[in-house]
Amino acid sequence: MALHPRQYRLRFLLDVLRTIVWPQLVFNAALYLAGFHPGAFLRVVASVLAVPLLGTVRTAISQRRNKIQAAALGAKEVPCVRGKWPGNLDIVLGFVRSLKEAYLMQFLDDLFREYNCKTLNMRLLWEDQIWTIDEAHVRYMLAGPGFEWFHKGYYWQERMESFLGNGIFNRDKAEWQSQRAIARPWFAKDHISDLNIFDRHTTTTLALISEFVDRREAFDAQDIFARFTLDSASEFLFGRCLDTLHGTLPVAGRAKMGPKGTAIEDAFGSFARAFEDVQVQTARRTRIGKPWPLFELFTDKTAPSVAVIHDWLRPIVHEALAKKSAASAEKESGEDSTFLSHLANSTDDPQDIAYSVLNMLLAGRDTTASVLSFVVYFLALHPHVTEKLRAEILQAYGADGRPSVEDMKDLKYLRAVLNETMRLFPPVPMNLRLSDGQPRVFPASGSAPKYYVPPRTVILYSIFLVQRRTDLWGADALEFRPERWLEPATARLLADHPFAFTPFHAGPRLCLGQNFAYNEMTFFIVRLLQRVSGFELAPDAQPEGSLPPARWKYGEGRQAVEKIWPASSVTTFIKGGLWLRATPA
């Protein structure tokens, strides 16, 4: 039975019937038919034990079927994690605990190291769940023959439905193709080459930063960059700037942690909190997995934030539709002056327009702000990179020259800094696919054989870990070294393994806004480093609980050297914000 993603409660109840109620009915029926009539206490115990018992039996049957189908396809089964508790419940709890305590994706990285492979079947609560950091398998799903067989799938749509609706990031097949066909023309070169929007909001942003610089005060760069990208994205998409840069900024020493950074108490803060909170809630659903509706049976936890977002969007959408109607009545062709008007000329459904806008706003605001935050973080850690980057910028534009789209392409070192930042901290660190109803096979990769993928299996792939693999990127893969992007070895690596670096996704679903994002980030960094000569982190200004735990210093990998606490919901961010001080040029 095909259910709409909004029917998540019904889906969950059907799952409960199948996994909990049905086993108890079967077990008790078997006892009755066998002539056993235990007392009430023993009947309760038997009913409780029936669930893991039949779960184990079901798993055994499934494993047997998988083994037969894998052999028929000339493939091997994906190595399976063996937890200590039934249903790998200890693995589930360890993963959940790691989200609050451990370095980003460290728990998964440790599992891949323990099992010495790049693709694992977690088999959580007796269900197959495949995780991979094999770029060949990612390539197969996103751009190879598997593109037709692996989709976002029902469970992704279910978790994101209240937020993204039928937007481009939450649909598959014909619906996705339709959304992409509508959006693609707006991201043509003539739209993304207009730097005037970036220039206006960059000027406002730098004026704010200059005030902090002059006073030698710490400021939350992540918060300011989120405002810059939101103001730029809103003007680009709606033709109306939200003017968040003129709102109340967080103050060092008094700031508190918000859903994805610092909490803001003004009108912008209410929208920002809602926009960030709904991402945190949907990410929480993904981490819980299929049983997430258990925690939202009576209350949709995204509802309050979604209401705030749509209250803000509704009048803007209706205004666009009204302008379209007025133009039609006057027999004039409505000009696509904004992405919103472009959408209004494509459909009359205000809900469809609102969801399309939200999908693009998510991409235009959060991902770009994430990259800019981590760029400046690395510049604070590596003053020699800042010096080299400033030299390239000043040679090209002097202290106040304005970049153009054409000449920004010549800033090779700046592009290297951006790419190296997105390699270590991709804005979307994890994604997933759901296989279709047929048995599938991942291609052989390196020393790994062809792997069998059971029907209707969730596959999660971590771009974050793929882009940190030492066997691909070398022994210094965990180091921030922009120079690698200017070396022939990296060009050869990406020629042989093109999916070793995919911060903008890849294949037919390659991000439409990739060039827009590069233009925005490049322009902003040029203007920023014309005004500022260096940065230093301000740990004294970080909100309580946002600095890395002391135990990280004794761990493996980047956690031992990290000075901030990287985290993720839908996108990567810095817990408590990025507080720093800057030096004037």
N, C-alpha and C positions, 0 to 999 in steps of 0.2 A: 504494500500500500504506500503510495507516494504522498508524503505529508509536506505541507508548506513549512518553511523554516520557522514561521511564527507559532506553529503548533508543537513547540518543544515540550510542553507539559504532557501532551498525549503521547509523544514519542517516548518520553521518559517512563510513563506509566506502562506502556507496552514492554519496554525493556525490563521493568521490575517484574512484570508478569512472567516474562520469559526466563529471567535469571534467578528470581527468588521465589515467586509464588508457584510457578509450574514445577520446579524440582521438589518442593514440599508436597504438592498434590500427588506427584508421581511416586515419591518415596512412601507416603502414607497409604496410597492405593496398593503398592507392592506389599507392604506389611499386612494389610487387610486380606489381600488375596492369598497370602502365604499362611494365614491363620493366626498371625500374631496380633494381640490386642494389649499393648502396653498401657500403663497408667498415664495419667495426665502429665506427670513430670517427665517420664521417659519419652512421651510423645513430643513434648516441647523440645527436648534435647535432640531427638531424632530429626525433627523438622529443621532445627538450626543446623545440624550436621549435614543435612541433605544438600544444602546450597554448595559448600565447598566440595562435597563428595561428587555430586553430579557435575560441578564445574570441572573437577579433575577428570572425570570420565569424558565430558565433552571435549576437553583439551586433548585428551589421548586420542579420541576419534578424529579430531581435527588434525592433529599431528600425523596420524596415520594417512589420512586423506592427502595432506600436503606432501608427505613423502612420496606417495604414489604419483601424484600429479607432477611433482618436481622431477622425478625420474623419467616420466614420460616426455617431459620437455627438455631433458638433458641438462637439468640445473640442480644446484644444491640448495638446501634450506639456509636461510639467513641465520648466522649464529645467534643463539638465544641466551639472554641474561638469566642466570640461575640465582634467584634470591633465596633467602633463608626462610621466608614465610610463605604460606599458600597464596597463590595469585600474585607473587612478587610484591606483596603489600609493603614489605620493608623498602623496596626500591621506590614505590610511590611516595612513602613518607619521607624517605631521604631526599627525593627530588623536591618535594614541597618545602622541606626544611632548608634546603640549599637556596631557595629563592629569597629567603629572609636573611641568611647568614653568609652564604658563600659568594665568591667571585662569580661574575656573570658566566654561566654555562660551564663552570668548573666541574660540577657533578657529572655532567655528560662527558666532558673531556676525560675525566678519570675513568669512566666506564669504558670508553673506547680504548684507552691505554691498557686497562686491565685485561680486556679481551683481545687486544692486539689486532683490531680490525677497524674498518671504516664504515661498516653497515651492521646494525644490531637489531634484533627483535626483542623489544622490552617485555612483550607478552604480559601486559599489566592487567590484573584482575581477569586472567584467563583469556584475554583477547589479544590477538596479534597487533602490535604497534611497532612499525619499523622506523628507526632513526638512521639517518645517513649523513656522513660528511665526505662521501665519495663524489667528487665533482663529475665523474662519468655518469653516475646514476642521476645526479641532478640534471645534467645535460639531457639525458634520455627522457626524463619526464617533461622538461620545459621546452625542448626544441627538437628532439628526435621523434621517432615513431610513437613514443609514449605520450606525446602531447595530446593525442586523441583518446588516450586511455586513462590518463591521470588528470583529475580536475580538483578545483577547490573543494567541491563536494558538499553534501548536505550538512555535515556537522560544522564546517567552517561557516556556512551561510547561516545556520541556526544561531551560532554564537554572536555573529556580527549583524544580524538582521535589524535589530532595533536601532542600531547606529548607522549602518551604511545602506540598509535597504536593498534595493535592486540596482545599486550603483556598480560601476565598472570593476571595483575590487571585490565584489561580493556575488558575482554571477559567473556562469560557465556557458560554453557553447553559444547558441544563437543569441541569448540575452546579452552575453558579454560582447559578442561581435557587433551587435546593434549599438551598444553603449560606446564601444571603441570607434565605430564608424562615425558616430555623432561628434565625439570629442576630437578626433584626429585633426580635422581641418583647422581647429582653433590653435593648434600648436605648430602651425606652419611657420616658416622662417620669419615672415614679416611681422608676426605677432610677438615672437620671443626675442626679436632683435631690437625692439624698442627699449632702450635703457633708461628712459626718462623716469619711469616709475621707480626703478631701483635708485636712481640718483636722488630723487626727492626724499625717499625714506632713509637712504644712507646718510644724507646730510643731517636729518633730524636725529638719527641714531648717534652719529659722531658728536653732535652738539651735546647730547646727554653724557656720553663717555668723557668728553673733554671737561665737563664740570667735575666729574669724579677725579679725573687726572689732576686737574688744577688744585683740588683740595687734598690730593693724595689719599683719597678714601677708597675703600674696597667696594666693588659693585658686583652684582650677579650677572655675568655675561650671558649665561644661558637664558635668563629671563628677558634681557634686552634683545637678544637675537630672536627669541620667539615672538616678541612684539614686532621687530623689524620684518620678519618673514610673514607674520599675520597681516600687517598693514600692507605689505607689498602684494601678497596673494589676494587679499580682499579687493584691492583696487584693480588688479589684473583680472580677477574673476567677475566682480560685480560692478566695477567702475565707481565704487564707493569705499573709501578708506575707513577702517574702523578707528583709526587715530588712537591706537592703544599706547603708542610711544609717549603720549602726553598724559597718561594715567599715572597713578601712584606707584612708585617703584619700591621694591623691598629695600629695607635699611639694614646695613651690617650690624649684627649684634642683636637685632630684634626680629629678624625673619624666622618664620617657622616653615617646616617642611609641608609642601603640598603634595598632590597626587604624583606629580612628575618633576618636582623642583621645589621652588618656594611658593608659599601661599600668599595671594594678593587679596586685598580687602576692598577694592574699588569695583566699579561697574565692569571694567574689563576683567577683573579678577573673577567675577561670578561666571562670565562666559568661559574664561580660560579654565577655571576649575571644572566646569561642566564638560568641556571638550577633553580635558585630560582625564577626568574621573571616568568617563565612559570608556576610554581606552584601557584604563586600569581594570575596570570591571570585565570587559570582554577578554582581556588577556588572562584574567583570573579564571574565566570560564574555560579557556583553552587548557590551562594548567590542570584544572580539576578533571577535564576530560568529559566523556559522555554523561557521567552522573551529575554534571553541574546543575541541571534543573532542580535537583533535590534541595538546593539552597535558595531557590527562587520559585518555589511552588506557588506561593501566595503573593509575592512581591517581585516584580521585575526590577532588579537593582540598578539597571541603567535608566529606568523611566524618569526619575527626577532630573537627571542631567540632560537626557534627550529632550525633555520638555523645555528646558532653558535654551537649548540650541535651536529648537524649532520655533520658539517664540521670537527669537532674534531673526531667524531666516524668513519666517512667513511674510512679513510686510515687504521685504525686498523682492521675494518671488512674485507676489501679487502685483507689485509695481511694474515688474518686467512684463508680466502678462497683460496688464492694462495698457502699457505702451504699445505692445504688439497689436492689441485690439484697436487702439486709436489709429495706428498706422494703417491697419487693414480697412477701417471705416473710411479713411481718407484716400484709400486706394494707393497708398505709398508702400514701397517695400521697406520692411523693417531692417535697419542697418545693424549688423552684428558688431556693435561697438565694444561689447564685453562678452565674456564666456557665458554669462547669465542670459543676455539677449540672444546669443547663439542657441542656447538651449531652448529658450522660449519660442524661437522660430522653428524648433524641431518637434515640440510637443506642447499640448495644452494642459498636461497633468501637473499640477503644482507639487505633488508629492514626488513624482519622478524627477522634477527639476531640483527640488531640495536635496534629494539623495545624491544626485549627480554632483551638485555643488559641494556637498559634504565630503564626498570621496576625493575630489580635487583639492579641497581645503586641507584635508589630512595630509595629502602628498605635498602640497605647496608650503605648508607651515611647519609641520613637525619634522619631516625628514631633513629639510634644509637647515633648520635651526639646530638639529642634532649634529650635523656635520660641522657647521660653523663653531659650535661649542667645543667639539673635540679638536678641531684645528687649533683654536686659541689655547686649549689645554696643552697640546703638544708644543706650541710655540713658547709657552711659559716654561716647559720642562727642558727645551732645547734652544737656548739663546743663539747658538751658532746657526741654527736653521732660520731663525727670525732675521738674523743679520744678513744671511745669504739671500733670503727672499726679499727683504727690503732693498738690497742692492739691485736685484733684477727689476723691481718695480720702479725705483727711482731712476734707473738708467733709461727705462722706457717712457716714463711720464713725468719725471721730476717730482717736485713737492706738491703740485696741485693739478697736474694734467688729468684730463678725463679720458678714461678708456673707451674704446669702441669694440663692437663684437669682433670685427676683423682683426684688430691688433692684439686683442686679449689672447687669441690662439697662439701667439708667439711667446707667451709667458710659460715656458716649458717647466721651470722649477716650481712655479705656483701650481700648475696642473699636477706635478709630481707630489707636492704636499697634500693636495686634495685627495688624490688617489691613495696615497699611503695612509691618510687618516681614515678613509672609507674602507681600506683593506682591514685595518685593525678594529675599527668600530663602524661597521656598516649600519646605515640608519634603520634598516629592517633586518634584524639579526637572525630571524628564524621564520620559516614558512612551512606550509604543509600541502599535501595532496591526498586525494582519496582515489584508490584504484577502482576500476569499473568492475562489473560482475563476472569477468572472465579471469582465469589464471594468467599471470603475466610473468615475464622474466627480465630482470636487469642484466645488461650485458656484462661480460667479463671485464675486469678492470685491474690492471697490474697483476699482482699475484692472486687476487680474488677471483673465484670462478663465477660463472653465471649464477645469479641468485633467483630463486623462485619467490614470487609475490602472490599471496593468496588473494582471491576475489574480495573486493570491498574492504581493503586494508588501508588504514591511515598511515601515511609516510610523512614524517617530519624531517626537514633538512635544515641544517644550521650553516648558513653562509658565514656566520661569525667564526665557526671553527674551521670551515673549509679554507678560509682566507688566512688562517694562522698555521696551516699545516707545514711543518718543517720539511717534509719530503717533497713538497711543491716549491716552497718559497725559500728554502735554505735554512741553515742552522740559526740564522739571525731573524727568523720569521716573526718572532715576538718583539723585535726591536723596531722603533720608529726610525726609518732610514729612507727619506724621500729619494735619495740618489739612486736607489734600485730601479726607479722608473725611467732613468736615463741610461740604463745599461742594456746591452744587447741580450743578456741572459733573461731579462724579464720579457722582452719581446719574443724570444724563443719559447719561454714558458707559456705565454698566452696563446702562441700559435699552436702549440701542442695540446694545451689544456685551457681552452677558451673560457670554461666555466669555473676556473680557479679564482676569478674576480668578477662578481656579478652584483655590485651594490645597487644597480638600477634594474634588477631582475634580468631576464634574457629571453630569447626566443620570441614567439608571436606576442607574448605579454610584456615585452620590453617597455619600460616606463616611457610614456609619451612626453613627459616633462623633463627628460634627461638633459637636453640642451638648455632648456629654461633654467634648470637648477645650476648647471655649470656656469651659465652667464651670470646668474644672480650672485652665486658664491664668489666667483672670480672678481666681479665688479666691487663687491663689498670689501673683500680682503685688500684689494688695491687701495681703495680709499682709506681703509682703516690703518694700513701701515704707512700711508703718507702722513698720517696724523700722529701715530703712536710708534715708538721705537722699540718697545719691549713690554713684556708682561711678567708678573710674578704671582704665584698662587697666594691666596690669603686664607690659610686654614683657620686662623683666629676668627674669621667672619662666617665660617660654615655653621649652619644650624646644628644644634645638638643631635647626635646620632647619624650624621651624614658623612663623617670621615671613615675611611677604611678601618676595619678592626685590626688591632695590633697583631693578631694571629696570622693575618695575611702575609706578613713579612717572612714567615717561615714556610710558606707554601711554594708550590711550583709555578713557573710561568710568570706572566705579567703581574699577577696579584702581589708578588713580592716587591714590586717597584711602583705600583700604582699609588697616586696621591689623591685620587678621587674615587668615589664609589659608583662605578658604571652599573646601570640597571636597564631593564627594558619592560615595556608593556607591548603595544603594537610596534613602537619605535624605540630606539636606544636613547637614553638620557642619563644625566648625572644627578644622583640622589642629592637633594638639598640645594641644587644649583651649582654653578661654577663661579665661585667668588675669587676675585683677583684684583690686583692693582696694576696700573699701567704707567709707563714712562712716556712723557711727551716727546715728539720728534725734535 
